[in-house]
Amino acid sequence: MTDAPITLYYWPTPNGWKISIALEEMDLPYEVKLVNIGAGEQFDPEFLKIAPNNRMPAIVDPEGPGGREISIFESGAILQYLARKSGQFYGGGERDRVAVDQWLMWQMGGLGPMAGQAHHFLKYAPNMEPPNDLPYAKDRYRSEVARLYGVLDRRLAEEEFVAGDFFSIADMAIWPWASLWEGQEQTLDDKPHLARWLARIASRPAVQRGRALAAEKRTNAAQDKDAQKVLFGRR
């Protein structure tokens, strides 16, 4: 690999943190292009060329396969690509990779979407115009996130990290969402193994650097009516 930096299209959200944490942990050179999702920059035509689903994060690697530039969207796919590129955080063989992939998919298909819906209905919807304070939706997603954290706690009772005895991209994918457990109206009182894991991941210097990237740009969308119109398709 050369020192040509990867371009990270980013905003300080849990999905963005996954990739900033990975790049820091892997010590890969990168430059940041902020995509202000509250201002609608994810809909810019130039961004849509690399992220057709109008979601960040995305990356452009000038030193992709065969030495040719490649762009990648979807945080799980980016993590897999970076792990293969760097040769890090994917375990030591096929069994390890299967373990990593299944927990990565668990986050992508389960925890991320469900925690995102919990945030929406618990924090944002009640503050919309008009307010949408929906007890059924709040209970549904709060309960499903609790179930998922129970799954995670039981796994971490058996293993040091989510895929086994090694830190991996699966941990990098799950931690940003799980670190926001309070906003999802969850408790760790009955999940000691999850609490232990959260604290251990948070103590890693590269995780701290990735989480801190552009932290000053993170605003309270629950109170930002203009951002809500963009983020929730109400413009």
N, C-alpha and C positions, 0 to 999 in steps of 0.2 A: 504494500500500500504506500501511496505517496502522502504528502502533507496537504493535498488539495482538500479544502474544507467541505463538509456536507452542509447544505443549506437546510435549516430547520424552519419550517413555517409553523408558527407557534402562537399560542395565547395561554396565560397561566390558569389552566383548568386541569382537572384530574387527567384527562386524556393527553393534554400537552405535557404534563409532568412526566408521564410514562417515558416519553422520548428524551426530554432534557435529562432525566435521571440516567437513562441508558447511555446516552452520549458521554455524560460525565463519568459514569462507572467504567465505560470501555476506553476512556481517554482518547476518543476520536476527535479530531479537529472539526469544529463546526462554526457556522455563523448563523445568526438568528434574523429572520424576517418576521416581524410581528404581524399577526392577522387579527385585527380588532373585530371580534365577532359581534360585539355590541353595536358597532357602527356599520355592520354589514359587509366588511371587507372580504368575507368568505365567498361572496357572490361576484367578486371581480372576475372578468373574463380571463385574465392571466392566471389567476389562482385556479380557476376551474379547469384549466388545461392539465394541471397536475393532480387536482383533487376534484374529480367530476361530481362527487357527492356533496360538494360545498361544505365540507367539514375539515377542520384542522384536528390533529397535526398532519403534516405531509413533509416529505424530505425530497431533495434532489441531490444525488451523489454523482459528482463528475467522474468518479472512478468506479463505475459500476461494473457488472460482469462483462468480460471481454475488453475492459478498459474504456467502455463507452458509458456516457451519462445515462442515468436511470432516475425516474421519479416514482415515488411510492406513496400511496395514501392508505388509510386504515392503520390504526396504531398497532394492532396485533401483527399485521404483516410487516410493518416497519421494524418492530422488535425482533421478529424472526430473521429478517434480512440482516440487521445489524449484528445479531448474535453469530450468524454464519460468517459474515464479513470479518468480524473481529476474532472469531474463534473463542469467544468467551460467553459464560453465563447460559450455556445450553447443555450442561452436563458432560459426561465423559463417554457416552455411547448411545446406542439406539434406545435402550430402555429408559435412560435418563431423558432423552429427547421426547419420547412418548409421554413421560410424566410431566415434563414442562409444557408440552403442547396441550394436554388435556386440561391443565389448570389455567393456561392462557385462554383457551376457548371457554372455560367456565367463567372467567372474568368478562370476556367479550360478549358472550351470549346471556350471561346471568347477572353477575354483580353490577357491572357497569350500567346496563339498561335499567335494572330495577332500582339501583341507588339513584340514578338520574331521575327516574319517575318519582321517587320519594322526595328528592329535593324539589322537584317541580310542584307537586301537590301540597307539600308541607310548608314550603317557603315562598314560592313565587305566585302560585295561583291565587291564594287568599289576598294578595296585594295587587292583583290585576284590576283593570277597569273594564267592565264591572268586576267586583271580587268573585272568585270561584272557590269558595271554601266548601270542599266536597268531602264529607266524613268517610264515605265508602272508599273513595280513591286513596285518601290518606291512610286509612286502616289497611287497605289491601297492600300498598307498597311498603308501608312500615313493617307489616308482618312478613312479607316476602324477604325483605332485606334481613330481618331478624333470623329467618330460617336459613338464609345463605351464610350469615355469620356463624350460625350454629354448625353448619357443615364445615366451615373453615376452622373453627375452634377445635372440632373433633379431629380434623386432619393434623392440625398443629400440636395436638396432644401426642401424636405418633411420630411426627417428623420435626426436625429443626426448622426447615423452610418448607414452602408449600409443595415443592417437587421432590423433596428428599433432604439429604444432609448437605446440600449445596445451594447457595444463593443463585437465583436465575432470573431470566426475563419474566417468568411468571410472577415472582415476588414484585418485580418492578411494575408490572401491570396492575396487580391487585392493591398494593399499598396506597397509591394515591387516592383511590376511592374509599378504601377502608379507613384511611386517616381522617376522613370527614364523618365518622360515625355519629358524632354528636348532632350534626345538622340533619342526619337521617333519623333522629330521635331513637337512638339505640343505647344499649347499656353494655358495658364490659364486665359488670359485676359477676356475671355467671359465665364469663368467657376468659379465663385466666391465660390460656395459651395464646389466644388472639392478642390479648393485651401485651404479653411478653414479646410476641413477634412484632407488633406495631412499634414498640419502643426500640427493639433491636434494629429494625430497618431505619427508623428515624435517626439513630445515632451514627449512621454511616456518613462520612463527610461528603461523598459524591451525591448521595440522596439529598442532603441538605443544600448543596449547590444547585442541583436540578430543581428542587422545590422553590428555591429563592429566585430563580430566573424571572426577571420582569415582574416580581411580586407586587411592585408599586402600581402596576396596571390593573390589578385585580380589584374590581369594584363590586358593590352590592346590587346585583341585578334585581333583587327582590324589591328595591326601591326606585330603580331606574326605569321609568315608564317607556322612554324612547327605546332603550335596549330591549325591553320586553317585546316590543312590537317587532323588532328584527328577529330576536331569538326564537320567538314562539309563533312566527308566521302571521302576525296580526297587522302588518303594515299594508 
